[in-house]
Amino acid sequence: MKDQLESLVGMMVERGILLEEAVTEFEKKFIKRVLERLKGNQSRAAKALGIHRNTLSRKVGEYKLDHVSRRRS
């Protein structure tokens, strides 16, 4: 995994991706994946991510991940 990350970072640097953009995209995808894994349960996702529930809720809105956070039947 370390080699894959190194390769990805290298490609991003070559393409001129700014750090802020890279961090934002990583955070968005990471949160989305955890929410999907926990079937949209934001309390459990916040705990798994190591952040406060309110912080997760704000980021879900900021990244427009609302459709991911809804529980599925």
PDB file of N, CA, C and O in Angstrom:
ATOM      1  N   MET A   1       0.818  -1.181   0.000  1.00  0.00           N
ATOM      2  CA  MET A   1       0.000   0.000   0.000  1.00  0.00           C
ATOM      3  C   MET A   1       0.874   1.261   0.000  1.00  0.00           C
ATOM      4  O   MET A   1       0.543   2.263  -0.635  1.00  0.00           O
ATOM      5  N   LYS A   2       1.978   1.190   0.715  1.00  0.00           N
ATOM      6  CA  LYS A   2       2.880   2.326   0.792  1.00  0.00           C
ATOM      7  C   LYS A   2       3.406   2.693  -0.599  1.00  0.00           C
ATOM      8  O   LYS A   2       3.504   3.873  -0.936  1.00  0.00           O
ATOM      9  N   ASP A   3       3.741   1.684  -1.401  1.00  0.00           N
ATOM     10  CA  ASP A   3       4.235   1.925  -2.756  1.00  0.00           C
ATOM     11  C   ASP A   3       3.149   2.540  -3.635  1.00  0.00           C
ATOM     12  O   ASP A   3       3.431   3.424  -4.444  1.00  0.00           O
ATOM     13  N   GLN A   4       1.917   2.079  -3.480  1.00  0.00           N
ATOM     14  CA  GLN A   4       0.800   2.623  -4.258  1.00  0.00           C
ATOM     15  C   GLN A   4       0.587   4.095  -3.921  1.00  0.00           C
ATOM     16  O   GLN A   4       0.367   4.918  -4.809  1.00  0.00           O
ATOM     17  N   LEU A   5       0.654   4.415  -2.645  1.00  0.00           N
ATOM     18  CA  LEU A   5       0.479   5.798  -2.211  1.00  0.00           C
ATOM     19  C   LEU A   5       1.603   6.666  -2.763  1.00  0.00           C
ATOM     20  O   LEU A   5       1.361   7.777  -3.234  1.00  0.00           O
ATOM     21  N   GLU A   6       2.815   6.164  -2.706  1.00  0.00           N
ATOM     22  CA  GLU A   6       3.964   6.903  -3.229  1.00  0.00           C
ATOM     23  C   GLU A   6       3.790   7.187  -4.722  1.00  0.00           C
ATOM     24  O   GLU A   6       4.078   8.289  -5.190  1.00  0.00           O
ATOM     25  N   SER A   7       3.321   6.191  -5.454  1.00  0.00           N
ATOM     26  CA  SER A   7       3.087   6.339  -6.887  1.00  0.00           C
ATOM     27  C   SER A   7       1.996   7.377  -7.163  1.00  0.00           C
ATOM     28  O   SER A   7       2.136   8.224  -8.045  1.00  0.00           O
ATOM     29  N   LEU A   8       0.922   7.296  -6.401  1.00  0.00           N
ATOM     30  CA  LEU A   8      -0.184   8.244  -6.559  1.00  0.00           C
ATOM     31  C   LEU A   8       0.271   9.671  -6.277  1.00  0.00           C
ATOM     32  O   LEU A   8      -0.050  10.593  -7.027  1.00  0.00           O
ATOM     33  N   VAL A   9       1.007   9.843  -5.212  1.00  0.00           N
ATOM     34  CA  VAL A   9       1.517  11.177  -4.863  1.00  0.00           C
ATOM     35  C   VAL A   9       2.418  11.695  -5.981  1.00  0.00           C
ATOM     36  O   VAL A   9       2.346  12.869  -6.347  1.00  0.00           O
ATOM     37  N   GLY A  10       3.256  10.832  -6.516  1.00  0.00           N
ATOM     38  CA  GLY A  10       4.133  11.233  -7.619  1.00  0.00           C
ATOM     39  C   GLY A  10       3.345  11.719  -8.824  1.00  0.00           C
ATOM     40  O   GLY A  10       3.680  12.744  -9.417  1.00  0.00           O
ATOM     41  N   MET A  11       2.298  10.984  -9.187  1.00  0.00           N
ATOM     42  CA  MET A  11       1.458  11.387 -10.322  1.00  0.00           C
ATOM     43  C   MET A  11       0.770  12.726 -10.062  1.00  0.00           C
ATOM     44  O   MET A  11       0.665  13.563 -10.958  1.00  0.00           O
ATOM     45  N   MET A  12       0.305  12.919  -8.831  1.00  0.00           N
ATOM     46  CA  MET A  12      -0.383  14.168  -8.494  1.00  0.00           C
ATOM     47  C   MET A  12       0.574  15.357  -8.574  1.00  0.00           C
ATOM     48  O   MET A  12       0.213  16.427  -9.063  1.00  0.00           O
ATOM     49  N   VAL A  13       1.780  15.155  -8.091  1.00  0.00           N
ATOM     50  CA  VAL A  13       2.783  16.228  -8.148  1.00  0.00           C
ATOM     51  C   VAL A  13       3.106  16.562  -9.598  1.00  0.00           C
ATOM     52  O   VAL A  13       3.182  17.735  -9.962  1.00  0.00           O
ATOM     53  N   GLU A  14       3.298  15.535 -10.432  1.00  0.00           N
ATOM     54  CA  GLU A  14       3.597  15.752 -11.848  1.00  0.00           C
ATOM     55  C   GLU A  14       2.480  16.507 -12.560  1.00  0.00           C
ATOM     56  O   GLU A  14       2.742  17.301 -13.464  1.00  0.00           O
ATOM     57  N   ARG A  15       1.256  16.267 -12.162  1.00  0.00           N
ATOM     58  CA  ARG A  15       0.110  16.922 -12.803  1.00  0.00           C
ATOM     59  C   ARG A  15      -0.213  18.282 -12.212  1.00  0.00           C
ATOM     60  O   ARG A  15      -1.137  18.953 -12.672  1.00  0.00           O
ATOM     61  N   GLY A  16       0.529  18.696 -11.204  1.00  0.00           N
ATOM     62  CA  GLY A  16       0.344  20.021 -10.633  1.00  0.00           C
ATOM     63  C   GLY A  16      -0.848  20.140  -9.698  1.00  0.00           C
ATOM     64  O   GLY A  16      -1.390  21.230  -9.520  1.00  0.00           O
ATOM     65  N   ILE A  17      -1.257  19.035  -9.103  1.00  0.00           N
ATOM     66  CA  ILE A  17      -2.368  19.065  -8.144  1.00  0.00           C
ATOM     67  C   ILE A  17      -1.889  19.765  -6.883  1.00  0.00           C
ATOM     68  O   ILE A  17      -0.832  19.435  -6.345  1.00  0.00           O
ATOM     69  N   LEU A  18      -2.666  20.727  -6.417  1.00  0.00           N
ATOM     70  CA  LEU A  18      -2.299  21.448  -5.204  1.00  0.00           C
ATOM     71  C   LEU A  18      -2.595  20.596  -3.972  1.00  0.00           C
ATOM     72  O   LEU A  18      -3.490  19.751  -3.995  1.00  0.00           O
ATOM     73  N   LEU A  19      -1.849  20.821  -2.913  1.00  0.00           N
ATOM     74  CA  LEU A  19      -2.007  20.059  -1.679  1.00  0.00           C
ATOM     75  C   LEU A  19      -3.443  20.153  -1.160  1.00  0.00           C
ATOM     76  O   LEU A  19      -4.034  19.142  -0.781  1.00  0.00           O
ATOM     77  N   GLU A  20      -3.996  21.347  -1.141  1.00  0.00           N
ATOM     78  CA  GLU A  20      -5.355  21.528  -0.615  1.00  0.00           C
ATOM     79  C   GLU A  20      -6.366  20.686  -1.395  1.00  0.00           C
ATOM     80  O   GLU A  20      -7.253  20.072  -0.802  1.00  0.00           O
ATOM     81  N   GLU A  21      -6.234  20.659  -2.709  1.00  0.00           N
ATOM     82  CA  GLU A  21      -7.138  19.862  -3.539  1.00  0.00           C
ATOM     83  C   GLU A  21      -6.966  18.369  -3.254  1.00  0.00           C
ATOM     84  O   GLU A  21      -7.948  17.630  -3.175  1.00  0.00           O
ATOM     85  N   ALA A  22      -5.724  17.933  -3.102  1.00  0.00           N
ATOM     86  CA  ALA A  22      -5.456  16.527  -2.833  1.00  0.00           C
ATOM     87  C   ALA A  22      -6.029  16.110  -1.474  1.00  0.00           C
ATOM     88  O   ALA A  22      -6.647  15.052  -1.353  1.00  0.00           O
ATOM     89  N   VAL A  23      -5.823  16.936  -0.469  1.00  0.00           N
ATOM     90  CA  VAL A  23      -6.312  16.634   0.877  1.00  0.00           C
ATOM     91  C   VAL A  23      -7.839  16.600   0.885  1.00  0.00           C
ATOM     92  O   VAL A  23      -8.436  15.713   1.493  1.00  0.00           O
ATOM     93  N   THR A  24      -8.465  17.554   0.219  1.00  0.00           N
ATOM     94  CA  THR A  24      -9.925  17.611   0.160  1.00  0.00           C
ATOM     95  C   THR A  24     -10.499  16.367  -0.504  1.00  0.00           C
ATOM     96  O   THR A  24     -11.448  15.772   0.006  1.00  0.00           O
ATOM     97  N   GLU A  25      -9.932  15.974  -1.629  1.00  0.00           N
ATOM     98  CA  GLU A  25     -10.429  14.788  -2.339  1.00  0.00           C
ATOM     99  C   GLU A  25     -10.232  13.522  -1.520  1.00  0.00           C
ATOM    100  O   GLU A  25     -11.107  12.657  -1.484  1.00  0.00           O
ATOM    101  N   PHE A  26      -9.078  13.414  -0.860  1.00  0.00           N
ATOM    102  CA  PHE A  26      -8.820  12.246  -0.027  1.00  0.00           C
ATOM    103  C   PHE A  26      -9.838  12.177   1.106  1.00  0.00           C
ATOM    104  O   PHE A  26     -10.436  11.130   1.356  1.00  0.00           O
ATOM    105  N   GLU A  27     -10.027  13.301   1.784  1.00  0.00           N
ATOM    106  CA  GLU A  27     -10.955  13.347   2.911  1.00  0.00           C
ATOM    107  C   GLU A  27     -12.380  12.999   2.465  1.00  0.00           C
ATOM    108  O   GLU A  27     -13.075  12.232   3.132  1.00  0.00           O
ATOM    109  N   LYS A  28     -12.798  13.556   1.357  1.00  0.00           N
ATOM    110  CA  LYS A  28     -14.144  13.304   0.828  1.00  0.00           C
ATOM    111  C   LYS A  28     -14.344  11.815   0.535  1.00  0.00           C
ATOM    112  O   LYS A  28     -15.353  11.231   0.930  1.00  0.00           O
ATOM    113  N   LYS A  29     -13.393  11.214  -0.148  1.00  0.00           N
ATOM    114  CA  LYS A  29     -13.511   9.791  -0.497  1.00  0.00           C
ATOM    115  C   LYS A  29     -13.408   8.896   0.733  1.00  0.00           C
ATOM    116  O   LYS A  29     -14.090   7.874   0.813  1.00  0.00           O
ATOM    117  N   PHE A  30     -12.573   9.265   1.681  1.00  0.00           N
ATOM    118  CA  PHE A  30     -12.407   8.484   2.902  1.00  0.00           C
ATOM    119  C   PHE A  30     -13.705   8.488   3.711  1.00  0.00           C
ATOM    120  O   PHE A  30     -14.168   7.443   4.168  1.00  0.00           O
ATOM    121  N   ILE A  31     -14.280   9.672   3.878  1.00  0.00           N
ATOM    122  CA  ILE A  31     -15.539   9.794   4.622  1.00  0.00           C
ATOM    123  C   ILE A  31     -16.647   9.024   3.916  1.00  0.00           C
ATOM    124  O   ILE A  31     -17.414   8.304   4.556  1.00  0.00           O
ATOM    125  N   LYS A  32     -16.732   9.173   2.605  1.00  0.00           N
ATOM    126  CA  LYS A  32     -17.762   8.475   1.836  1.00  0.00           C
ATOM    127  C   LYS A  32     -17.653   6.964   2.021  1.00  0.00           C
ATOM    128  O   LYS A  32     -18.664   6.291   2.224  1.00  0.00           O
ATOM    129  N   ARG A  33     -16.442   6.431   1.952  1.00  0.00           N
ATOM    130  CA  ARG A  33     -16.236   4.991   2.087  1.00  0.00           C
ATOM    131  C   ARG A  33     -16.639   4.498   3.480  1.00  0.00           C
ATOM    132  O   ARG A  33     -17.274   3.451   3.611  1.00  0.00           O
ATOM    133  N   VAL A  34     -16.267   5.254   4.520  1.00  0.00           N
ATOM    134  CA  VAL A  34     -16.623   4.852   5.882  1.00  0.00           C
ATOM    135  C   VAL A  34     -18.135   4.902   6.065  1.00  0.00           C
ATOM    136  O   VAL A  34     -18.708   3.995   6.669  1.00  0.00           O
ATOM    137  N   LEU A  35     -18.790   5.938   5.557  1.00  0.00           N
ATOM    138  CA  LEU A  35     -20.246   6.025   5.655  1.00  0.00           C
ATOM    139  C   LEU A  35     -20.919   4.860   4.934  1.00  0.00           C
ATOM    140  O   LEU A  35     -21.882   4.288   5.445  1.00  0.00           O
ATOM    141  N   GLU A  36     -20.424   4.507   3.760  1.00  0.00           N
ATOM    142  CA  GLU A  36     -20.994   3.374   3.025  1.00  0.00           C
ATOM    143  C   GLU A  36     -20.828   2.088   3.821  1.00  0.00           C
ATOM    144  O   GLU A  36     -21.752   1.281   3.915  1.00  0.00           O
ATOM    145  N   ARG A  37     -19.656   1.909   4.386  1.00  0.00           N
ATOM    146  CA  ARG A  37     -19.365   0.692   5.157  1.00  0.00           C
ATOM    147  C   ARG A  37     -20.274   0.572   6.374  1.00  0.00           C
ATOM    148  O   ARG A  37     -20.657  -0.531   6.766  1.00  0.00           O
ATOM    149  N   LEU A  38     -20.619   1.722   6.974  1.00  0.00           N
ATOM    150  CA  LEU A  38     -21.440   1.726   8.180  1.00  0.00           C
ATOM    151  C   LEU A  38     -22.901   2.071   7.872  1.00  0.00           C
ATOM    152  O   LEU A  38     -23.654   2.482   8.754  1.00  0.00           O
ATOM    153  N   LYS A  39     -23.281   1.897   6.612  1.00  0.00           N
ATOM    154  CA  LYS A  39     -24.669   2.080   6.160  1.00  0.00           C
ATOM    155  C   LYS A  39     -25.258   3.434   6.562  1.00  0.00           C
ATOM    156  O   LYS A  39     -26.429   3.538   6.926  1.00  0.00           O
ATOM    157  N   GLY A  40     -24.416   4.464   6.486  1.00  0.00           N
ATOM    158  CA  GLY A  40     -24.875   5.825   6.709  1.00  0.00           C
ATOM    159  C   GLY A  40     -24.984   6.253   8.159  1.00  0.00           C
ATOM    160  O   GLY A  40     -25.419   7.372   8.432  1.00  0.00           O
ATOM    161  N   ASN A  41     -24.608   5.407   9.089  1.00  0.00           N
ATOM    162  CA  ASN A  41     -24.695   5.754  10.511  1.00  0.00           C
ATOM    163  C   ASN A  41     -23.577   6.750  10.842  1.00  0.00           C
ATOM    164  O   ASN A  41     -22.412   6.379  10.986  1.00  0.00           O
ATOM    165  N   GLN A  42     -23.966   8.016  10.957  1.00  0.00           N
ATOM    166  CA  GLN A  42     -22.962   9.063  11.164  1.00  0.00           C
ATOM    167  C   GLN A  42     -22.304   9.001  12.530  1.00  0.00           C
ATOM    168  O   GLN A  42     -21.132   9.358  12.657  1.00  0.00           O
ATOM    169  N   SER A  43     -23.014   8.563  13.549  1.00  0.00           N
ATOM    170  CA  SER A  43     -22.404   8.450  14.877  1.00  0.00           C
ATOM    171  C   SER A  43     -21.290   7.411  14.862  1.00  0.00           C
ATOM    172  O   SER A  43     -20.196   7.664  15.367  1.00  0.00           O
ATOM    173  N   ARG A  44     -21.562   6.254  14.289  1.00  0.00           N
ATOM    174  CA  ARG A  44     -20.547   5.198  14.212  1.00  0.00           C
ATOM    175  C   ARG A  44     -19.416   5.602  13.272  1.00  0.00           C
ATOM    176  O   ARG A  44     -18.251   5.302  13.534  1.00  0.00           O
ATOM    177  N   ALA A  45     -19.759   6.285  12.174  1.00  0.00           N
ATOM    178  CA  ALA A  45     -18.737   6.731  11.222  1.00  0.00           C
ATOM    179  C   ALA A  45     -17.806   7.749  11.869  1.00  0.00           C
ATOM    180  O   ALA A  45     -16.590   7.687  11.686  1.00  0.00           O
ATOM    181  N   ALA A  46     -18.376   8.688  12.624  1.00  0.00           N
ATOM    182  CA  ALA A  46     -17.552   9.697  13.297  1.00  0.00           C
ATOM    183  C   ALA A  46     -16.577   9.022  14.258  1.00  0.00           C
ATOM    184  O   ALA A  46     -15.406   9.394  14.329  1.00  0.00           O
ATOM    185  N   LYS A  47     -17.068   8.031  14.992  1.00  0.00           N
ATOM    186  CA  LYS A  47     -16.196   7.306  15.916  1.00  0.00           C
ATOM    187  C   LYS A  47     -15.088   6.579  15.152  1.00  0.00           C
ATOM    188  O   LYS A  47     -13.926   6.612  15.557  1.00  0.00           O
ATOM    189  N   ALA A  48     -15.451   5.919  14.043  1.00  0.00           N
ATOM    190  CA  ALA A  48     -14.462   5.195  13.233  1.00  0.00           C
ATOM    191  C   ALA A  48     -13.423   6.143  12.631  1.00  0.00           C
ATOM    192  O   ALA A  48     -12.259   5.778  12.472  1.00  0.00           O
ATOM    193  N   LEU A  49     -13.849   7.350  12.301  1.00  0.00           N
ATOM    194  CA  LEU A  49     -12.950   8.340  11.709  1.00  0.00           C
ATOM    195  C   LEU A  49     -12.126   9.087  12.757  1.00  0.00           C
ATOM    196  O   LEU A  49     -11.125   9.725  12.431  1.00  0.00           O
ATOM    197  N   GLY A  50     -12.553   9.003  14.015  1.00  0.00           N
ATOM    198  CA  GLY A  50     -11.844   9.700  15.089  1.00  0.00           C
ATOM    199  C   GLY A  50     -12.139  11.187  15.118  1.00  0.00           C
ATOM    200  O   GLY A  50     -11.297  11.992  15.516  1.00  0.00           O
ATOM    201  N   ILE A  51     -13.367  11.552  14.683  1.00  0.00           N
ATOM    202  CA  ILE A  51     -13.770  12.959  14.702  1.00  0.00           C
ATOM    203  C   ILE A  51     -15.108  13.085  15.422  1.00  0.00           C
ATOM    204  O   ILE A  51     -15.815  12.095  15.610  1.00  0.00           O
ATOM    205  N   HIS A  52     -15.448  14.293  15.819  1.00  0.00           N
ATOM    206  CA  HIS A  52     -16.715  14.547  16.503  1.00  0.00           C
ATOM    207  C   HIS A  52     -17.868  14.402  15.519  1.00  0.00           C
ATOM    208  O   HIS A  52     -17.719  14.694  14.332  1.00  0.00           O
ATOM    209  N   ARG A  53     -18.995  13.959  16.005  1.00  0.00           N
ATOM    210  CA  ARG A  53     -20.194  13.769  15.177  1.00  0.00           C
ATOM    211  C   ARG A  53     -20.589  15.056  14.455  1.00  0.00           C
ATOM    212  O   ARG A  53     -20.988  15.011  13.291  1.00  0.00           O
ATOM    213  N   ASN A  54     -20.484  16.193  15.126  1.00  0.00           N
ATOM    214  CA  ASN A  54     -20.838  17.475  14.499  1.00  0.00           C
ATOM    215  C   ASN A  54     -19.878  17.821  13.357  1.00  0.00           C
ATOM    216  O   ASN A  54     -20.288  18.388  12.344  1.00  0.00           O
ATOM    217  N   THR A  55     -18.617  17.481  13.527  1.00  0.00           N
ATOM    218  CA  THR A  55     -17.631  17.726  12.471  1.00  0.00           C
ATOM    219  C   THR A  55     -17.965  16.890  11.247  1.00  0.00           C
ATOM    220  O   THR A  55     -17.906  17.378  10.119  1.00  0.00           O
ATOM    221  N   LEU A  56     -18.317  15.625  11.472  1.00  0.00           N
ATOM    222  CA  LEU A  56     -18.689  14.761  10.352  1.00  0.00           C
ATOM    223  C   LEU A  56     -19.924  15.299   9.655  1.00  0.00           C
ATOM    224  O   LEU A  56     -19.968  15.356   8.426  1.00  0.00           O
ATOM    225  N   SER A  57     -20.918  15.691  10.421  1.00  0.00           N
ATOM    226  CA  SER A  57     -22.152  16.223   9.839  1.00  0.00           C
ATOM    227  C   SER A  57     -21.862  17.443   8.962  1.00  0.00           C
ATOM    228  O   SER A  57     -22.430  17.585   7.880  1.00  0.00           O
ATOM    229  N   ARG A  58     -20.976  18.316   9.435  1.00  0.00           N
ATOM    230  CA  ARG A  58     -20.606  19.511   8.663  1.00  0.00           C
ATOM    231  C   ARG A  58     -19.901  19.118   7.364  1.00  0.00           C
ATOM    232  O   ARG A  58     -20.169  19.688   6.307  1.00  0.00           O
ATOM    233  N   LYS A  59     -19.007  18.151   7.454  1.00  0.00           N
ATOM    234  CA  LYS A  59     -18.269  17.719   6.273  1.00  0.00           C
ATOM    235  C   LYS A  59     -19.178  16.997   5.274  1.00  0.00           C
ATOM    236  O   LYS A  59     -18.994  17.130   4.064  1.00  0.00           O
ATOM    237  N   VAL A  60     -20.147  16.242   5.769  1.00  0.00           N
ATOM    238  CA  VAL A  60     -21.122  15.572   4.894  1.00  0.00           C
ATOM    239  C   VAL A  60     -21.867  16.625   4.075  1.00  0.00           C
ATOM    240  O   VAL A  60     -22.063  16.454   2.872  1.00  0.00           O
ATOM    241  N   GLY A  61     -22.276  17.695   4.717  1.00  0.00           N
ATOM    242  CA  GLY A  61     -22.947  18.780   4.008  1.00  0.00           C
ATOM    243  C   GLY A  61     -22.020  19.507   3.057  1.00  0.00           C
ATOM    244  O   GLY A  61     -22.388  19.803   1.921  1.00  0.00           O
ATOM    245  N   GLU A  62     -20.822  19.792   3.523  1.00  0.00           N
ATOM    246  CA  GLU A  62     -19.827  20.506   2.717  1.00  0.00           C
ATOM    247  C   GLU A  62     -19.471  19.731   1.450  1.00  0.00           C
ATOM    248  O   GLU A  62     -19.328  20.318   0.378  1.00  0.00           O
ATOM    249  N   TYR A  63     -19.329  18.414   1.578  1.00  0.00           N
ATOM    250  CA  TYR A  63     -18.953  17.577   0.441  1.00  0.00           C
ATOM    251  C   TYR A  63     -20.159  17.003  -0.294  1.00  0.00           C
ATOM    252  O   TYR A  63     -20.015  16.209  -1.223  1.00  0.00           O
ATOM    253  N   LYS A  64     -21.352  17.417   0.136  1.00  0.00           N
ATOM    254  CA  LYS A  64     -22.599  16.956  -0.499  1.00  0.00           C
ATOM    255  C   LYS A  64     -22.682  15.425  -0.523  1.00  0.00           C
ATOM    256  O   LYS A  64     -22.958  14.817  -1.558  1.00  0.00           O
ATOM    257  N   LEU A  65     -22.439  14.829   0.629  1.00  0.00           N
ATOM    258  CA  LEU A  65     -22.491  13.385   0.772  1.00  0.00           C
ATOM    259  C   LEU A  65     -23.808  12.938   1.406  1.00  0.00           C
ATOM    260  O   LEU A  65     -23.915  11.807   1.879  1.00  0.00           O
ATOM    261  N   ASP A  66     -24.806  13.816   1.418  1.00  0.00           N
ATOM    262  CA  ASP A  66     -26.081  13.518   2.069  1.00  0.00           C
ATOM    263  C   ASP A  66     -26.702  12.226   1.567  1.00  0.00           C
ATOM    264  O   ASP A  66     -27.259  11.462   2.356  1.00  0.00           O
ATOM    265  N   HIS A  67     -26.617  11.968   0.262  1.00  0.00           N
ATOM    266  CA  HIS A  67     -27.213  10.753  -0.293  1.00  0.00           C
ATOM    267  C   HIS A  67     -26.542   9.497   0.244  1.00  0.00           C
ATOM    268  O   HIS A  67     -27.169   8.439   0.307  1.00  0.00           O
ATOM    269  N   VAL A  68     -25.275   9.600   0.629  1.00  0.00           N
ATOM    270  CA  VAL A  68     -24.550   8.453   1.176  1.00  0.00           C
ATOM    271  C   VAL A  68     -24.979   8.208   2.618  1.00  0.00           C
ATOM    272  O   VAL A  68     -25.035   7.067   3.075  1.00  0.00           O
ATOM    273  N   SER A  69     -25.283   9.304   3.334  1.00  0.00           N
ATOM    274  CA  SER A  69     -25.534   9.181   4.757  1.00  0.00           C
ATOM    275  C   SER A  69     -26.923   8.650   5.077  1.00  0.00           C
ATOM    276  O   SER A  69     -27.173   8.240   6.210  1.00  0.00           O
ATOM    277  N   ARG A  70     -27.824   8.647   4.118  1.00  0.00           N
ATOM    278  CA  ARG A  70     -29.160   8.118   4.381  1.00  0.00           C
ATOM    279  C   ARG A  70     -29.105   6.621   4.542  1.00  0.00           C
ATOM    280  O   ARG A  70     -28.421   5.929   3.788  1.00  0.00           O
ATOM    281  N   ARG A  71     -29.819   6.125   5.517  1.00  0.00           N
ATOM    282  CA  ARG A  71     -29.844   4.684   5.751  1.00  0.00           C
ATOM    283  C   ARG A  71     -30.617   3.986   4.660  1.00  0.00           C
ATOM    284  O   ARG A  71     -31.631   4.484   4.171  1.00  0.00           O
ATOM    285  N   ARG A  72     -30.127   2.839   4.293  1.00  0.00           N
ATOM    286  CA  ARG A  72     -30.787   2.041   3.265  1.00  0.00           C
ATOM    287  C   ARG A  72     -31.649   0.984   3.931  1.00  0.00           C
ATOM    288  O   ARG A  72     -31.282   0.451   4.978  1.00  0.00           O
ATOM    289  N   SER A  73     -32.782   0.678   3.338  1.00  0.00           N
ATOM    290  CA  SER A  73     -33.691  -0.322   3.910  1.00  0.00           C
ATOM    291  C   SER A  73     -33.186  -1.724   3.675  1.00  0.00           C
ATOM    292  O   SER A  73     -33.828  -2.689   4.090  1.00  0.00           O
TER     293      SER A  73
END
